[in-house]
Amino acid sequence: MVYAPPDCFKKPEYPKYKSFEAYEKACNAYIEEIKQWTRECGTCPEAGEEITFPVADGRARYIIFSMKPVKLVHIDTADAYQFQYAHRLTASDIRKEIKKAKAINKLFGNKKMESKS
């Protein structure tokens, strides 16, 4: 199942910001709040991990809440792309995506992602 973030998290709206950098910073803070919430309230060790899927000129982003049953929180910032098969993902699929994301981030030096392990 795919869910929107809870209403208690206020999504940044681009027109409110003077620059794209300010908007991007607000979006990153919003996403971190959601990740923290999923880590605290989620029901699996993977809770709070992010998985992404290429879509058009961007990516669809999801934060894992639980694996049994699969529950994902859709990240609705920027273009808010959605992966057309997100509702069909299994726990095994998600674990593969996490492993793949960590390997790519390690290869390209994203220290923030590596520290979660």
N, C-alpha and C positions, 0 to 999 in steps of 0.2 A: 504494500500500500504506500502511496505517496501522499504526503501531507504538506500543506502550507505552513510556514512558521507560525507559532502562536501569536495572537494579537498583541500580547504584551511587548513584543519586539517591534519597534517602529522602523520600518524600512525607509532609508534615505530616498528622497525624491530629488532628481537631478536639478530641476530649475531653482531650488533653494540655495544652491552653492555657487560661489563666484568663479570657481574653476573646476575642471575635471579632476585635478589632483585632490582637491578638497572633497569632492563627491566620492572618489575612490577610497580615500582615507575613512570616510564615514561608512562606506559599504564594508570595508574590511573590519571595522569595529563591530558593525551589525552582525557579520558572519561569525566573528569570534564569540560574541554573546550567545549566538545560537549553538555554536560548538560547545561552549561551556555548559549551557543548559542540557544539551544531549548527553554530555559526559556525566553530569550529575543525576539526571533523571532516566537516562537510557538503561536498557536491560541486557546489555552484552558488553564484552570487553572492547568491541570495535566501535562502540557508541562515541560519537564526536569525530570520527574519521570522515574525510571528504572524498567522494568519488566524482569523477567528471566524465563526460562523453562529448566528443566533437559533434557540433550541430552548426550547419551553415557557416557563418564566419566567426563563430564563437564556440561556447561550450555550455552544456547543461550541467548544473552543479547540484549535488545532493549531499546531505549530511546523514550519517547512519544513526538511527535511534535504537532499533532492535533488529535481531536476526531471526528470531523465532517468535512470532511471524516477522517477516521482513517489513520494516517500517522505515521510510526515508523522509527526510524533510527537504523539500525543494528550496533552493536558494533563488529568490526572485528578484535579484538585483540586475542592473544593466539591461540586457535584452531579455532576461528571464527565460532563456531557452529551456525546453523540456526534451528529454530523451523519450522517443516514442515507445520504447519497450521497457521503461523503468518499472512499470507495474508487474513485469514478468521476471524481474531479476530474482535469483535464488540466493541463499546465503553463500553457496559455493561461488557463484558469479561475483558477488560483492567482495569476498575474500581475495579472489583473483585480481579484481580491480584495485584493491588496496595494495596488494603486493606489487602490481605493475606501477602504480603511482609512486610508491616508495622507491622502487628501483630507478625510475626516471628522475625523481627528485634527487636521489643520491648521485646519479650520473651527472646531473647538471648543477649540483651544489646548492640545493635549497635546504639550508640548515634547519629552518623552522620545521619542515616536515619530518626530517630525520629525528629530531629530538623527541617526538611523540612515542617512538618505539620503546 
